Amino acid sequence: MVEFFEGECQEENYRECTYWQYGIVQYNKENVDASRDWKDVTKKYLKEHPEEFKENVVLPIDLELPDYLNELGKLKSRRHRTSKKRDCGGTNPR
């Protein structure tokens, strides 16, 4: 899935974007303004023009793709540690 999102978009007018960026553009078009291109709205642009989008949640085109695999590993590790702590007491909470 990560490879897909990092891949070069094949949609007309978005070939310079990844599928992740294309998804961001489509989100912004659907939720904010369908007439805008959105490829120019970066984190920097949002900081410099906060009044332009104060009523809406806008995703910047340069938003990083989350590292879901790394986060999943952290979550599994945390669950494993937590379950060990619960088992150590030897008492049943019921």
Biopython code that builds the backbone (N, CA, C, O; Angstrom):
import numpy as np
from Bio.PDB.StructureBuilder import StructureBuilder

atoms = [
    (1, "MET", "N", (0.815, -1.174, 0.000)),
    (1, "MET", "CA", (0.000, 0.000, 0.000)),
    (1, "MET", "C", (0.872, 1.256, 0.000)),
    (1, "MET", "O", (0.584, 2.224, -0.704)),
    (2, "VAL", "N", (1.929, 1.229, 0.789)),
    (2, "VAL", "CA", (2.844, 2.372, 0.841)),
    (2, "VAL", "C", (3.466, 2.599, -0.532)),
    (2, "VAL", "O", (3.586, 3.736, -0.987)),
    (3, "GLU", "N", (3.856, 1.519, -1.183)),
    (3, "GLU", "CA", (4.437, 1.644, -2.531)),
    (3, "GLU", "C", (3.450, 2.295, -3.485)),
    (3, "GLU", "O", (3.843, 3.118, -4.313)),
    (4, "PHE", "N", (2.182, 1.943, -3.383)),
    (4, "PHE", "CA", (1.171, 2.554, -4.240)),
    (4, "PHE", "C", (1.100, 4.057, -3.991)),
    (4, "PHE", "O", (1.176, 4.844, -4.934)),
    (5, "PHE", "N", (0.954, 4.463, -2.726)),
    (5, "PHE", "CA", (0.828, 5.890, -2.411)),
    (5, "PHE", "C", (2.071, 6.688, -2.796)),
    (5, "PHE", "O", (1.972, 7.866, -3.140)),
    (6, "GLU", "N", (3.234, 6.053, -2.740)),
    (6, "GLU", "CA", (4.468, 6.745, -3.121)),
    (6, "GLU", "C", (4.696, 6.732, -4.628)),
    (6, "GLU", "O", (5.588, 7.421, -5.125)),
    (7, "GLY", "N", (3.904, 5.961, -5.356)),
    (7, "GLY", "CA", (4.054, 5.842, -6.801)),
    (7, "GLY", "C", (3.603, 7.083, -7.548)),
    (7, "GLY", "O", (2.829, 7.891, -7.035)),
    (8, "GLU", "N", (4.097, 7.219, -8.762)),
    (8, "GLU", "CA", (3.760, 8.357, -9.614)),
    (8, "GLU", "C", (2.316, 8.244, -10.096)),
    (8, "GLU", "O", (1.915, 7.228, -10.664)),
    (9, "CYS", "N", (1.555, 9.288, -9.866)),
    (9, "CYS", "CA", (0.143, 9.311, -10.248)),
    (9, "CYS", "C", (0.003, 9.287, -11.766)),
    (9, "CYS", "O", (0.757, 9.950, -12.479)),
    (10, "GLN", "N", (-0.954, 8.528, -12.246)),
    (10, "GLN", "CA", (-1.189, 8.409, -13.687)),
    (10, "GLN", "C", (-2.375, 9.255, -14.157)),
    (10, "GLN", "O", (-2.715, 9.235, -15.340)),
    (11, "GLU", "N", (-3.000, 9.989, -13.255)),
    (11, "GLU", "CA", (-4.145, 10.819, -13.617)),
    (11, "GLU", "C", (-3.683, 12.033, -14.423)),
    (11, "GLU", "O", (-2.640, 12.623, -14.142)),
    (12, "GLU", "N", (-4.472, 12.388, -15.419)),
    (12, "GLU", "CA", (-4.191, 13.561, -16.253)),
    (12, "GLU", "C", (-4.010, 14.801, -15.368)),
    (12, "GLU", "O", (-4.779, 15.002, -14.428)),
    (13, "ASN", "N", (-3.032, 15.611, -15.649)),
    (13, "ASN", "CA", (-2.703, 16.849, -14.929)),
    (13, "ASN", "C", (-2.073, 16.624, -13.554)),
    (13, "ASN", "O", (-1.789, 17.597, -12.856)),
    (14, "TYR", "N", (-1.847, 15.387, -13.146)),
    (14, "TYR", "CA", (-1.251, 15.109, -11.837)),
    (14, "TYR", "C", (-0.060, 14.167, -11.940)),
    (14, "TYR", "O", (0.336, 13.564, -10.942)),
    (15, "ARG", "N", (0.509, 14.033, -13.111)),
    (15, "ARG", "CA", (1.609, 13.087, -13.328)),
    (15, "ARG", "C", (2.860, 13.442, -12.516)),
    (15, "ARG", "O", (3.695, 12.573, -12.265)),
    (16, "GLU", "N", (2.996, 14.697, -12.104)),
    (16, "GLU", "CA", (4.153, 15.087, -11.289)),
    (16, "GLU", "C", (3.914, 14.819, -9.802)),
    (16, "GLU", "O", (4.803, 15.038, -8.979)),
    (17, "CYS", "N", (2.721, 14.347, -9.463)),
    (17, "CYS", "CA", (2.354, 14.063, -8.076)),
    (17, "CYS", "C", (2.441, 12.570, -7.788)),
    (17, "CYS", "O", (2.414, 11.741, -8.697)),
    (18, "THR", "N", (2.547, 12.248, -6.500)),
    (18, "THR", "CA", (2.382, 10.859, -6.077)),
    (18, "THR", "C", (0.881, 10.624, -5.865)),
    (18, "THR", "O", (0.093, 11.570, -5.843)),
    (19, "TYR", "N", (0.503, 9.365, -5.709)),
    (19, "TYR", "CA", (-0.902, 9.092, -5.419)),
    (19, "TYR", "C", (-1.297, 9.653, -4.048)),
    (19, "TYR", "O", (-2.454, 10.020, -3.844)),
    (20, "TRP", "N", (-0.364, 9.723, -3.125)),
    (20, "TRP", "CA", (-0.622, 10.335, -1.817)),
    (20, "TRP", "C", (-1.001, 11.809, -2.008)),
    (20, "TRP", "O", (-1.988, 12.280, -1.443)),
    (21, "GLN", "N", (-0.207, 12.532, -2.810)),
    (21, "GLN", "CA", (-0.491, 13.939, -3.066)),
    (21, "GLN", "C", (-1.805, 14.099, -3.835)),
    (21, "GLN", "O", (-2.567, 15.028, -3.569)),
    (22, "TYR", "N", (-2.069, 13.217, -4.766)),
    (22, "TYR", "CA", (-3.316, 13.252, -5.515)),
    (22, "TYR", "C", (-4.503, 13.087, -4.564)),
    (22, "TYR", "O", (-5.517, 13.770, -4.706)),
    (23, "GLY", "N", (-4.374, 12.186, -3.603)),
    (23, "GLY", "CA", (-5.423, 12.002, -2.601)),
    (23, "GLY", "C", (-5.649, 13.257, -1.780)),
    (23, "GLY", "O", (-6.788, 13.601, -1.464)),
    (24, "ILE", "N", (-4.568, 13.945, -1.431)),
    (24, "ILE", "CA", (-4.669, 15.204, -0.690)),
    (24, "ILE", "C", (-5.427, 16.240, -1.521)),
    (24, "ILE", "O", (-6.321, 16.919, -1.016)),
    (25, "VAL", "N", (-5.064, 16.352, -2.788)),
    (25, "VAL", "CA", (-5.743, 17.299, -3.682)),
    (25, "VAL", "C", (-7.232, 16.976, -3.759)),
    (25, "VAL", "O", (-8.067, 17.876, -3.668)),
    (26, "GLN", "N", (-7.565, 15.707, -3.924)),
    (26, "GLN", "CA", (-8.961, 15.315, -4.044)),
    (26, "GLN", "C", (-9.731, 15.582, -2.748)),
    (26, "GLN", "O", (-10.892, 15.990, -2.785)),
    (27, "TYR", "N", (-9.090, 15.353, -1.615)),
    (27, "TYR", "CA", (-9.713, 15.661, -0.319)),
    (27, "TYR", "C", (-10.048, 17.151, -0.244)),
    (27, "TYR", "O", (-11.168, 17.530, 0.100)),
    (28, "ASN", "N", (-9.064, 17.987, -0.568)),
    (28, "ASN", "CA", (-9.275, 19.439, -0.503)),
    (28, "ASN", "C", (-10.343, 19.898, -1.489)),
    (28, "ASN", "O", (-11.144, 20.778, -1.176)),
    (29, "LYS", "N", (-10.354, 19.310, -2.669)),
    (29, "LYS", "CA", (-11.375, 19.673, -3.666)),
    (29, "LYS", "C", (-12.771, 19.313, -3.158)),
    (29, "LYS", "O", (-13.713, 20.093, -3.296)),
    (30, "GLU", "N", (-12.888, 18.151, -2.582)),
    (30, "GLU", "CA", (-14.196, 17.691, -2.123)),
    (30, "GLU", "C", (-14.681, 18.444, -0.890)),
    (30, "GLU", "O", (-15.875, 18.714, -0.763)),
    (31, "ASN", "N", (-13.772, 18.782, 0.015)),
    (31, "ASN", "CA", (-14.169, 19.367, 1.291)),
    (31, "ASN", "C", (-14.037, 20.881, 1.389)),
    (31, "ASN", "O", (-14.593, 21.489, 2.302)),
    (32, "VAL", "N", (-13.310, 21.495, 0.465)),
    (32, "VAL", "CA", (-13.081, 22.933, 0.583)),
    (32, "VAL", "C", (-13.514, 23.688, -0.673)),
    (32, "VAL", "O", (-14.426, 24.513, -0.621)),
    (33, "ASP", "N", (-12.861, 23.406, -1.800)),
    (33, "ASP", "CA", (-13.143, 24.181, -3.013)),
    (33, "ASP", "C", (-12.766, 23.361, -4.244)),
    (33, "ASP", "O", (-11.586, 23.141, -4.514)),
    (34, "ALA", "N", (-13.764, 22.918, -4.978)),
    (34, "ALA", "CA", (-13.534, 22.071, -6.149)),
    (34, "ALA", "C", (-12.894, 22.831, -7.306)),
    (34, "ALA", "O", (-12.306, 22.211, -8.192)),
    (35, "SER", "N", (-12.994, 24.133, -7.318)),
    (35, "SER", "CA", (-12.460, 24.903, -8.447)),
    (35, "SER", "C", (-10.963, 25.190, -8.331)),
    (35, "SER", "O", (-10.331, 25.583, -9.312)),
    (36, "ARG", "N", (-10.405, 25.001, -7.166)),
    (36, "ARG", "CA", (-8.982, 25.295, -6.948)),
    (36, "ARG", "C", (-8.119, 24.097, -7.333)),
    (36, "ARG", "O", (-8.548, 22.948, -7.227)),
    (37, "ASP", "N", (-6.882, 24.384, -7.786)),
    (37, "ASP", "CA", (-5.952, 23.329, -8.194)),
    (37, "ASP", "C", (-5.360, 22.593, -6.985)),
    (37, "ASP", "O", (-5.252, 21.368, -7.035)),
    (38, "TRP", "N", (-4.980, 23.262, -5.930)),
    (38, "TRP", "CA", (-4.465, 22.741, -4.665)),
    (38, "TRP", "C", (-3.021, 22.272, -4.695)),
    (38, "TRP", "O", (-2.452, 22.020, -3.633)),
    (39, "LYS", "N", (-2.407, 22.146, -5.854)),
    (39, "LYS", "CA", (-1.024, 21.665, -5.896)),
    (39, "LYS", "C", (-0.041, 22.699, -5.329)),
    (39, "LYS", "O", (1.097, 22.353, -5.012)),
    (40, "ASP", "N", (-0.463, 23.948, -5.199)),
    (40, "ASP", "CA", (0.416, 25.002, -4.686)),
    (40, "ASP", "C", (0.255, 25.239, -3.185)),
    (40, "ASP", "O", (0.968, 26.065, -2.614)),
    (41, "VAL", "N", (-0.662, 24.534, -2.543)),
    (41, "VAL", "CA", (-0.924, 24.765, -1.125)),
    (41, "VAL", "C", (-0.023, 23.861, -0.286)),
    (41, "VAL", "O", (-0.320, 22.689, -0.056)),
    (42, "THR", "N", (1.082, 24.442, 0.159)),
    (42, "THR", "CA", (2.072, 23.736, 0.977)),
    (42, "THR", "C", (1.922, 24.154, 2.441)),
    (42, "THR", "O", (1.132, 25.042, 2.762)),
    (43, "LYS", "N", (2.680, 23.513, 3.320)),
    (43, "LYS", "CA", (2.692, 23.907, 4.737)),
    (43, "LYS", "C", (3.069, 25.374, 4.869)),
    (43, "LYS", "O", (2.461, 26.117, 5.639)),
    (44, "LYS", "N", (4.075, 25.778, 4.113)),
    (44, "LYS", "CA", (4.533, 27.166, 4.148)),
    (44, "LYS", "C", (3.415, 28.111, 3.711)),
    (44, "LYS", "O", (3.187, 29.141, 4.347)),
    (45, "TYR", "N", (2.729, 27.771, 2.647)),
    (45, "TYR", "CA", (1.627, 28.605, 2.148)),
    (45, "TYR", "C", (0.534, 28.737, 3.211)),
    (45, "TYR", "O", (0.011, 29.830, 3.427)),
    (46, "LEU", "N", (0.191, 27.641, 3.870)),
    (46, "LEU", "CA", (-0.845, 27.690, 4.911)),
    (46, "LEU", "C", (-0.426, 28.581, 6.072)),
    (46, "LEU", "O", (-1.257, 29.296, 6.632)),
    (47, "LYS", "N", (0.871, 28.548, 6.446)),
    (47, "LYS", "CA", (1.368, 29.416, 7.518)),
    (47, "LYS", "C", (1.307, 30.884, 7.112)),
    (47, "LYS", "O", (0.983, 31.747, 7.927)),
    (48, "GLU", "N", (1.618, 31.160, 5.854)),
    (48, "GLU", "CA", (1.656, 32.540, 5.374)),
    (48, "GLU", "C", (0.267, 33.111, 5.092)),
    (48, "GLU", "O", (0.107, 34.331, 5.043)),
    (49, "HIS", "N", (-0.738, 32.257, 4.906)),
    (49, "HIS", "CA", (-2.090, 32.697, 4.570)),
    (49, "HIS", "C", (-3.144, 32.017, 5.454)),
    (49, "HIS", "O", (-4.068, 31.392, 4.932)),
    (50, "PRO", "N", (-3.021, 32.129, 6.773)),
    (50, "PRO", "CA", (-3.965, 31.416, 7.651)),
    (50, "PRO", "C", (-5.408, 31.900, 7.504)),
    (50, "PRO", "O", (-6.348, 31.130, 7.699)),
    (51, "GLU", "N", (-5.575, 33.157, 7.166)),
    (51, "GLU", "CA", (-6.936, 33.709, 7.036)),
    (51, "GLU", "C", (-7.700, 33.126, 5.847)),
    (51, "GLU", "O", (-8.931, 33.115, 5.838)),
    (52, "GLU", "N", (-6.973, 32.649, 4.857)),
    (52, "GLU", "CA", (-7.612, 32.132, 3.650)),
    (52, "GLU", "C", (-8.405, 30.851, 3.901)),
    (52, "GLU", "O", (-9.400, 30.592, 3.224)),
    (53, "PHE", "N", (-7.975, 30.064, 4.857)),
    (53, "PHE", "CA", (-8.612, 28.766, 5.090)),
    (53, "PHE", "C", (-9.067, 28.579, 6.537)),
    (53, "PHE", "O", (-9.223, 27.444, 6.985)),
    (54, "LYS", "N", (-9.280, 29.655, 7.266)),
    (54, "LYS", "CA", (-9.597, 29.543, 8.693)),
    (54, "LYS", "C", (-10.881, 28.762, 8.975)),
    (54, "LYS", "O", (-11.036, 28.211, 10.064)),
    (55, "GLU", "N", (-11.786, 28.709, 8.026)),
    (55, "GLU", "CA", (-13.064, 28.010, 8.206)),
    (55, "GLU", "C", (-12.978, 26.528, 7.842)),
    (55, "GLU", "O", (-13.927, 25.787, 8.097)),
    (56, "ASN", "N", (-11.864, 26.075, 7.251)),
    (56, "ASN", "CA", (-11.780, 24.725, 6.706)),
    (56, "ASN", "C", (-10.535, 23.982, 7.162)),
    (56, "ASN", "O", (-9.527, 24.585, 7.530)),
    (57, "VAL", "N", (-10.629, 22.663, 7.128)),
    (57, "VAL", "CA", (-9.456, 21.827, 7.339)),
    (57, "VAL", "C", (-8.860, 21.570, 5.962)),
    (57, "VAL", "O", (-9.482, 20.943, 5.104)),
    (58, "VAL", "N", (-7.636, 22.070, 5.770)),
    (58, "VAL", "CA", (-6.942, 21.937, 4.489)),
    (58, "VAL", "C", (-5.679, 21.123, 4.711)),
    (58, "VAL", "O", (-4.919, 21.382, 5.643)),
    (59, "LEU", "N", (-5.460, 20.141, 3.854)),
    (59, "LEU", "CA", (-4.238, 19.348, 3.920)),
    (59, "LEU", "C", (-3.224, 19.926, 2.942)),
    (59, "LEU", "O", (-3.550, 20.144, 1.776)),
    (60, "PRO", "N", (-1.998, 20.178, 3.398)),
    (60, "PRO", "CA", (-0.967, 20.688, 2.488)),
    (60, "PRO", "C", (-0.453, 19.585, 1.572)),
    (60, "PRO", "O", (-0.368, 18.424, 1.973)),
    (61, "ILE", "N", (-0.113, 19.949, 0.354)),
    (61, "ILE", "CA", (0.368, 18.995, -0.645)),
    (61, "ILE", "C", (1.663, 18.310, -0.194)),
    (61, "ILE", "O", (1.958, 17.195, -0.626)),
    (62, "ASP", "N", (2.434, 18.976, 0.673)),
    (62, "ASP", "CA", (3.697, 18.393, 1.148)),
    (62, "ASP", "C", (3.557, 17.690, 2.506)),
    (62, "ASP", "O", (4.543, 17.502, 3.218)),
    (63, "LEU", "N", (2.339, 17.310, 2.851)),
    (63, "LEU", "CA", (2.113, 16.519, 4.055)),
    (63, "LEU", "C", (2.764, 15.153, 3.864)),
    (63, "LEU", "O", (2.553, 14.496, 2.845)),
    (64, "GLU", "N", (3.556, 14.730, 4.848)),
    (64, "GLU", "CA", (4.267, 13.466, 4.722)),
    (64, "GLU", "C", (3.307, 12.287, 4.842)),
    (64, "GLU", "O", (2.332, 12.332, 5.592)),
    (65, "LEU", "N", (3.600, 11.258, 4.104)),
    (65, "LEU", "CA", (2.874, 10.004, 4.216)),
    (65, "LEU", "C", (3.238, 9.377, 5.562)),
    (65, "LEU", "O", (4.418, 9.142, 5.824)),
    (66, "PRO", "N", (2.256, 9.101, 6.417)),
    (66, "PRO", "CA", (2.568, 8.514, 7.725)),
    (66, "PRO", "C", (3.269, 7.167, 7.579)),
    (66, "PRO", "O", (3.009, 6.418, 6.637)),
    (67, "ASP", "N", (4.153, 6.871, 8.516)),
    (67, "ASP", "CA", (4.873, 5.603, 8.530)),
    (67, "ASP", "C", (4.042, 4.604, 9.334)),
    (67, "ASP", "O", (4.348, 4.306, 10.488)),
    (68, "TYR", "N", (2.993, 4.096, 8.703)),
    (68, "TYR", "CA", (2.065, 3.215, 9.394)),
    (68, "TYR", "C", (2.730, 1.943, 9.911)),
    (68, "TYR", "O", (2.382, 1.461, 10.989)),
    (69, "LEU", "N", (3.675, 1.399, 9.164)),
    (69, "LEU", "CA", (4.322, 0.154, 9.602)),
    (69, "LEU", "C", (5.115, 0.376, 10.883)),
    (69, "LEU", "O", (5.082, -0.462, 11.784)),
    (70, "ASN", "N", (5.820, 1.487, 10.973)),
    (70, "ASN", "CA", (6.572, 1.808, 12.182)),
    (70, "ASN", "C", (5.619, 2.050, 13.354)),
    (70, "ASN", "O", (5.871, 1.582, 14.464)),
    (71, "GLU", "N", (4.541, 2.769, 13.115)),
    (71, "GLU", "CA", (3.564, 3.040, 14.176)),
    (71, "GLU", "C", (2.889, 1.760, 14.639)),
    (71, "GLU", "O", (2.635, 1.593, 15.832)),
    (72, "LEU", "N", (2.595, 0.857, 13.715)),
    (72, "LEU", "CA", (1.991, -0.425, 14.068)),
    (72, "LEU", "C", (2.940, -1.225, 14.955)),
    (72, "LEU", "O", (2.510, -1.849, 15.925)),
    (73, "GLY", "N", (4.226, -1.207, 14.624)),
    (73, "GLY", "CA", (5.219, -1.902, 15.447)),
    (73, "GLY", "C", (5.278, -1.341, 16.853)),
    (73, "GLY", "O", (5.387, -2.097, 17.818)),
    (74, "LYS", "N", (5.207, -0.022, 16.983)),
    (74, "LYS", "CA", (5.209, 0.619, 18.302)),
    (74, "LYS", "C", (3.975, 0.217, 19.092)),
    (74, "LYS", "O", (4.060, -0.061, 20.288)),
    (75, "LEU", "N", (2.824, 0.188, 18.420)),
    (75, "LEU", "CA", (1.573, -0.167, 19.077)),
    (75, "LEU", "C", (1.617, -1.607, 19.574)),
    (75, "LEU", "O", (1.203, -1.883, 20.700)),
    (76, "LYS", "N", (2.112, -2.524, 18.753)),
    (76, "LYS", "CA", (2.213, -3.927, 19.153)),
    (76, "LYS", "C", (3.151, -4.083, 20.338)),
    (76, "LYS", "O", (2.876, -4.848, 21.263)),
    (77, "SER", "N", (4.264, -3.353, 20.305)),
    (77, "SER", "CA", (5.235, -3.423, 21.384)),
    (77, "SER", "C", (4.628, -2.908, 22.690)),
    (77, "SER", "O", (4.831, -3.499, 23.751)),
    (78, "ARG", "N", (3.893, -1.819, 22.607)),
    (78, "ARG", "CA", (3.252, -1.232, 23.783)),
    (78, "ARG", "C", (2.205, -2.192, 24.355)),
    (78, "ARG", "O", (2.113, -2.359, 25.571)),
    (79, "ARG", "N", (1.420, -2.819, 23.480)),
    (79, "ARG", "CA", (0.407, -3.780, 23.940)),
    (79, "ARG", "C", (1.059, -4.972, 24.641)),
    (79, "ARG", "O", (0.569, -5.462, 25.658)),
    (80, "HIS", "N", (2.172, -5.421, 24.071)),
    (80, "HIS", "CA", (2.888, -6.563, 24.655)),
    (80, "HIS", "C", (3.383, -6.215, 26.055)),
    (80, "HIS", "O", (3.229, -7.012, 26.981)),
    (81, "ARG", "N", (3.970, -5.044, 26.216)),
    (81, "ARG", "CA", (4.462, -4.620, 27.533)),
    (81, "ARG", "C", (3.310, -4.474, 28.525)),
    (81, "ARG", "O", (3.435, -4.875, 29.682)),
    (82, "THR", "N", (2.201, -3.909, 28.082)),
    (82, "THR", "CA", (1.046, -3.693, 28.951)),
    (82, "THR", "C", (0.435, -5.021, 29.395)),
    (82, "THR", "O", (0.067, -5.171, 30.560)),
    (83, "SER", "N", (0.325, -5.974, 28.488)),
    (83, "SER", "CA", (-0.267, -7.262, 28.849)),
    (83, "SER", "C", (0.630, -8.002, 29.838)),
    (83, "SER", "O", (0.121, -8.713, 30.705)),
    (84, "LYS", "N", (1.941, -7.854, 29.733)),
    (84, "LYS", "CA", (2.846, -8.487, 30.694)),
    (84, "LYS", "C", (2.642, -7.894, 32.086)),
    (84, "LYS", "O", (2.652, -8.622, 33.078)),
    (85, "LYS", "N", (2.458, -6.587, 32.163)),
    (85, "LYS", "CA", (2.271, -5.932, 33.462)),
    (85, "LYS", "C", (0.990, -6.410, 34.119)),
    (85, "LYS", "O", (0.965, -6.631, 35.330)),
    (86, "ARG", "N", (-0.071, -6.574, 33.347)),
    (86, "ARG", "CA", (-1.346, -7.021, 33.895)),
    (86, "ARG", "C", (-1.233, -8.443, 34.442)),
    (86, "ARG", "O", (-1.832, -8.759, 35.470)),
    (87, "ASP", "N", (-0.485, -9.288, 33.777)),
    (87, "ASP", "CA", (-0.362, -10.694, 34.184)),
    (87, "ASP", "C", (0.491, -10.844, 35.451)),
    (87, "ASP", "O", (0.372, -11.858, 36.139)),
    (88, "CYS", "N", (1.324, -9.892, 35.772)),
    (88, "CYS", "CA", (2.254, -10.028, 36.890)),
    (88, "CYS", "C", (1.576, -10.007, 38.246)),
    (88, "CYS", "O", (2.100, -10.583, 39.199)),
    (89, "GLY", "N", (0.428, -9.363, 38.360)),
    (89, "GLY", "CA", (-0.226, -9.220, 39.653)),
    (89, "GLY", "C", (-0.820, -10.503, 40.173)),
    (89, "GLY", "O", (-0.910, -10.693, 41.386)),
    (90, "GLY", "N", (-1.223, -11.382, 39.296)),
    (90, "GLY", "CA", (-1.783, -12.668, 39.720)),
    (90, "GLY", "C", (-3.199, -12.574, 40.254)),
    (90, "GLY", "O", (-3.744, -13.573, 40.724)),
    (91, "THR", "N", (-3.801, -11.410, 40.193)),
    (91, "THR", "CA", (-5.183, -11.291, 40.686)),
    (91, "THR", "C", (-6.110, -11.088, 39.515)),
    (91, "THR", "O", (-5.745, -10.471, 38.514)),
    (92, "ASN", "N", (-7.278, -11.597, 39.643)),
    (92, "ASN", "CA", (-8.290, -11.443, 38.612)),
    (92, "ASN", "C", (-9.173, -10.254, 39.007)),
    (92, "ASN", "O", (-9.740, -10.250, 40.100)),
    (93, "PRO", "N", (-9.298, -9.235, 38.129)),
    (93, "PRO", "CA", (-10.056, -8.037, 38.507)),
    (93, "PRO", "C", (-11.557, -8.291, 38.664)),
    (93, "PRO", "O", (-12.271, -7.391, 39.107)),
    (94, "ARG", "N", (-12.059, -9.464, 38.324)),
    (94, "ARG", "CA", (-13.498, -9.734, 38.433)),
    (94, "ARG", "C", (-13.887, -10.041, 39.799)),
    (94, "ARG", "O", (-15.062, -10.292, 40.065)),
]
sb = StructureBuilder()
sb.init_structure("model")
sb.init_model(0)
sb.init_chain("A")
sb.init_seg("    ")
for serial, (resi, resn, name, xyz) in enumerate(atoms, 1):
    if name == "N":
        sb.init_residue(resn, " ", resi, " ")
    sb.init_atom(name, np.array(xyz, "f"), 0.0, 1.0, " ", f" {name:<3s}", serial, name[0])
structure = sb.get_structure()
